[in-house]
Amino acid sequence: MKDIMNMNVKKIAFGAAVVFFTGFASAQTLQDGINSIDSDKFAQAKTNFTEMIAKEPTAENYFYLGNTFLRQGEPDYAKATESFNKGLAADGKSYLNKIGLAAVKLGKGDKNAVAEIQKVVTDSREKDAEVLFRAAEALTLFEKNNSPDLAIQFLTKAIEKAEKKGVPAHYYYTLGDAYRLKRMPGEAMSAYDKALPVAKNKASVYTRMATLWMAAQVWQKAKESVDKAIAVDPTYAPAYKALAGYDIRYQQNAKATQDLINYTKYADEDPYTQLEIAKLYFTNEDYANSKMVLDKIFDKIDDPIKFKLRAYNAYADKNYADAKQNMDTFVSQVEKTRVLPADLGLQGLIAAGLAKDEKDAAKKSALMAEAQQKVGIAKAAKDETMKWDLELANIAGGGGASQAEADKGPTNPTIEALKKQVAANSQDSDALFKLATAYQDVKNWNGAILTWQKMSALLPDWAPAYYSQGYSYQQAGNNDAAKLAYEKFISTVKPADQEANKQTLAYAYFAVAYMSKDSDAAKAKDYVAKSLQLDPTYQDAVKLNAEINK
């Protein structure tokens, strides 16, 4: 399993929030707020807890309101801190609010917060299962800053303490999350399995199982789990968010848009939830809807992340100056620990976009150097938010293939029938193959590129799809992207298949050599030699070899 928790703007974070548990007298009202959080209805939860505080301003109630601000898509640390401080004013010994304040520090990247949380648990003498649970929850909340080992330790104790009365489902959920952070999917799934029989809303468990399967790239089981979630509760918003992740994976944009419409319908109008929706629309390459949602909530959100999302949208529109301005604003306002390798990568892509139209030679050179350096940081971090080299290639080649361009291109009744077949079943590899080939036959290169990409997403180890992408990019005049696709083909062909693919490999090596001869002579010489090794009679390679080895 790779990148189990590496889910930022271009990935889908697991949807089901933790269901809270308590033994307080106000359990029914508290449970309403808890259910709202679990269903991504954060505005409703905040209203619920605010009303509880008005009736009974206890330390616990302030904690639950503050924790809601930490649970939402982008934490609001200022409002969370304000609520936790009010909780401590009501009860200076409140372990929950002390955990809350330490959680804020942890979210901001202060690793000392782990020791603070541990001290609160020690001070509590580990008597209260709820304190143990909240400490563990805080240690699993943040993707970049967490301590899953300690969380597992606290949860194990909390589960032991709760066994007499029955262990609440969310203790198991959170244990699953902790194992997930440790990249131990088997243990995580076992914890979710234990949650299933005791969970009041089984949709929450099935959704977590689905996103765990997605992280493991076991897509069929992911789909089965998310279907179960929707079957047991068709109004459970996070299930549609997970389903959108599945449909985006298979580049089923229309289906993903419908999933997001359903998510919007069943979540609520909390601005931070809407921000998540704007991010998801962006991931689905639905830039118009992403921009529309973001514009609607832009002034209601304090978090600087709104500038980052606006920069992504501007970048998608090739409005590089606007993208740069927004990224500069984001970086200047956000805490430095929240600037990710992907953010630097985006700055690099924006610099490449600006360089394309820059007339001043010195400025152009500086922008290109910045592009390579910052994209290099994202690649070195193994960040997969974007296909960095392909994005650079598309900027150089004037833009990537888009569905809109494909739809404007040549078509025929065969193509239209196959498009419907693929829309009905995104995993029909035979229909995808026929559609891609049909697009090539009518020289609709955008359509061919997009369809071969879908084939590669479905069958990542099937080398011919990359070769066909290279050919289609080449025909479309985007040599940089073609070169990347041919190289992917070369690296994907298995040793046992080398002989069967001898001719296509010879051409792929030749094509990369030809496209590299002016920019990378050493690579061109190496690749043309490999081409001739595979096929010494290949005349184009013979000529190129003579030309570059004069």
SULUR-V839249 format. One record per backbone hydrogen bond with DSSP energy under -1.0 kcal/mol. CO is the residue of the C=O (numbers start at 1). NH is the residue of the N-H. Records with the same first field share a line. If there is no record, write none. Layout:
# SULUR-V839249
CO->NH / NH
This chain:
# SULUR-V839249
5->7
8->11
24->27
26->30
27->31
28->32
29->33
30->34
31->35
32->36
33->37
34->38
35->39
36->41
37->40
41->45
42->46
43->47
44->48
45->49
46->50
47->51
48->52
49->53
50->54
51->55
52->56
56->58
58->62
59->63
60->64
61->65
62->66
63->67
64->68
65->69
67->71
68->72
69->76
76->80
77->81
78->82
79->83
80->84
81->85
82->86
83->87
84->88
85->89
86->90
87->91
91->94
94->98
95->99
96->100
97->101
98->102
99->103
100->104
101->105
102->106
103->107
104->108
105->110
106->109
109->111
110->113
111->114
112->116
113->117
114->118
115->119
116->120
117->121
118->122
119->123
120->124
121->126
122->125
124->127
128->132
129->133
130->134
131->135
132->136
133->137
134->138
135->139
137->140
139->147
147->151
148->152
149->153
150->154
151->155
152->156
153->157
154->158
155->159
156->160
157->161
158->162
162->166
168->171
169->173
170->174
171->175
172->176
173->177
174->178
175->179
176->180
177->181
178->182
179->184
180->183
184->188
185->189
186->190
187->191
188->192
189->193
190->194
191->195
192->196
195->199
201->204
202->206
203->207
204->208
205->209
206->210
207->211
208->212
209->213
210->214
211->215
212->216
213->218
214->217
218->222
219->223
220->224
221->225
222->226
223->227
224->228
225->229
226->230
227->231
228->232
229->233
233->236
235->237
236->239
237->240 / 241
238->242
239->243
240->244
241->245
242->246
243->247
244->248
245->249
246->250
247->252
248->251
251->253
252->256
253->257
254->258
255->259
256->260
257->261
258->262
259->263
260->264
261->265
262->266
263->267
270->274
271->275
272->276
273->277
274->278
275->279
276->280
277->281
278->282
279->283
280->284
281->286
282->285
285->287
286->290
287->291
288->292
289->293
290->294
291->295
292->296
293->297
294->298
297->300
303->306
304->307
305->309
306->310
307->311
308->312
309->313
310->314
311->315
312->316
313->317
314->319
315->318
318->320
319->323
320->324
321->325
322->326
323->327
324->328
325->329
326->330
327->331
328->332
329->333
330->334
335->338
336->339
340->344
341->345
342->346
343->347
344->348
345->349
346->350
347->351
348->352
349->353
350->354
351->355
352->356
360->364
361->365
362->366
363->367
364->368
365->369
366->370
367->371
368->372
369->373
370->374
371->375
372->376
373->377
374->378
375->379
376->380
377->381
378->383
379->382
386->388
387->391
388->392
389->393
390->394
391->395
392->396
393->397
394->399
395->398
402->406
403->407
404->408
405->409
412->416
413->417
414->418
415->419
416->420
417->421
418->422
419->423
420->424
421->425
425->428
427->429
428->432
429->433
430->434
431->435
432->436
433->437
434->438
435->439
436->440
437->441
438->442
439->444
440->443
443->445
444->448
445->449
446->450
447->451
448->452
449->453
450->454
451->455
452->456
453->457
454->458
455->459
459->462
461->463
462->465
463->466 / 467
464->468
465->469
466->470
467->471
468->472
469->473
470->474
471->475
472->476
473->478
474->477
478->482
479->483
480->484
481->485
482->486
483->487
484->488
485->489
486->490
487->491
488->492
489->493
494->497
495->498
497->501
499->502
501->505
502->506
503->507
504->508
505->509
506->510
507->511
508->512
509->513
510->514
511->515
512->516
516->520
520->524
521->525
522->526
523->527
524->528
525->529
526->530
527->531
528->532
529->533
530->534
531->535
535->538
538->542
539->543
540->544
541->545
542->546
543->547
544->548
545->549
